[in-house]
Amino acid sequence: MIIRRDTLSQALYELQVQTLRGASTIVVSRSWWGTLSASEQDAYRTRAERLGVELRVDDAMTSHFVEVRGDMEPPLSTEHPM
């Protein structure tokens, strides 16, 4: 399962209300992540941890979407854990 959402907030919300299920990883653009303040990054990390989802950044991904993946999809070579 690989699903795109417009924003990280949207993906986390859908996981929280269980309209999106089976996700283990959310991948965001490294350039977008770098524009966030430390407190914004911490807030996203906390939300993801509560939902049991790993956040990763991708050097090659654009900031126009995020990818939500299930357990079976391997990471890309341009992805890195946060």
ZISULLIN-V542648 format. One record per residue. N is the residue number from 1. SS is DSSP state (@ for helix, = for strand, . for the rest). Layout:
{{N SS} {N SS}}
This chain:
{{1 .} {2 =} {3 =} {4 =} {5 =} {6 .} {7 .} {8 @} {9 @} {10 @} {11 @} {12 @} {13 @} {14 @} {15 @} {16 @} {17 .} {18 .} {19 .} {20 .} {21 .} {22 .} {23 .} {24 .} {25 =} {26 =} {27 =} {28 =} {29 =} {30 @} {31 @} {32 @} {33 @} {34 @} {35 @} {36 .} {37 .} {38 @} {39 @} {40 @} {41 @} {42 @} {43 @} {44 @} {45 @} {46 @} {47 @} {48 @} {49 @} {50 @} {51 @} {52 .} {53 .} {54 =} {55 =} {56 =} {57 =} {58 =} {59 .} {60 .} {61 .} {62 .} {63 .} {64 .} {65 .} {66 =} {67 =} {68 =} {69 =} {70 .} {71 .} {72 .} {73 .} {74 .} {75 .} {76 .} {77 .} {78 .} {79 =} {80 =} {81 =} {82 .}}
